[in-house]
Amino acid sequence: MAAETLYDKLGGEKGISAVVHEFYDRMIADEKVRHYFTYTDLEKLREHQITYFMSYALGGPHKYQGNTLRIAHKGLNISFEAYEIAIRHMNGALRKYNVPIDDRVTVEAFLRAVKPHIINK
């Protein structure tokens, strides 16, 4: 029997959907980072994150379909500080849905691993 993936532990697409929506709600409410989403179709972004990126990152069934992280974030000039804020908001969203600390650490480790591909150098 295959080990349970983090995707499964978080409740599959339904659980990940709740976390992703909470994460973006927090980002939009934060005056330090909301400007990154001014010209973004948030519903499309949320759906992409739920269906592809988070599924792929957490061991779910969907194969990632989209630009590389570097291309997707090109021109946004995401700062080190803004990325740290995003990590805090993801942790907050995960805590809201009672995700155990070990699993939150795994998600944060993933976010830190892809950080060099997202922030403005």
C-alpha positions, 0 to 999 in steps of 0.5 A: 500500500502506498504511503498517504500523500500530503495531498490526501492528508489535507483532504484532497482537492476539497481540503486544499481548496479551502486552504488556498482560498483562505491563503489568498483571502489573507494575501488580499487583505494584507496591505503589504502584498495585495498590490501583487494581485491588482491585475490578476484574475483571482478566481483563475489563479485560485483554481490553477493553484488548487487543481495543478500546482498544489496537487503536484506539490503535495503529491496529488493526482494532477500533473502540473500544467503551466509556466515555470515558476520563474516565468509565471512570476516574472516582472512581479518583482516579488521581494524577500519580505513579500515572500516571507509574508506569503509563507506566514499567510500559508501557515496561518491558512493551514493552522485554520484548518488544523493541519498538524505542525509536521505537515505545515513544516513540509509545506513551508519547506517546499515553499522555501525550496522554490523561493529562488524561482519566485523572488526578484533577485 
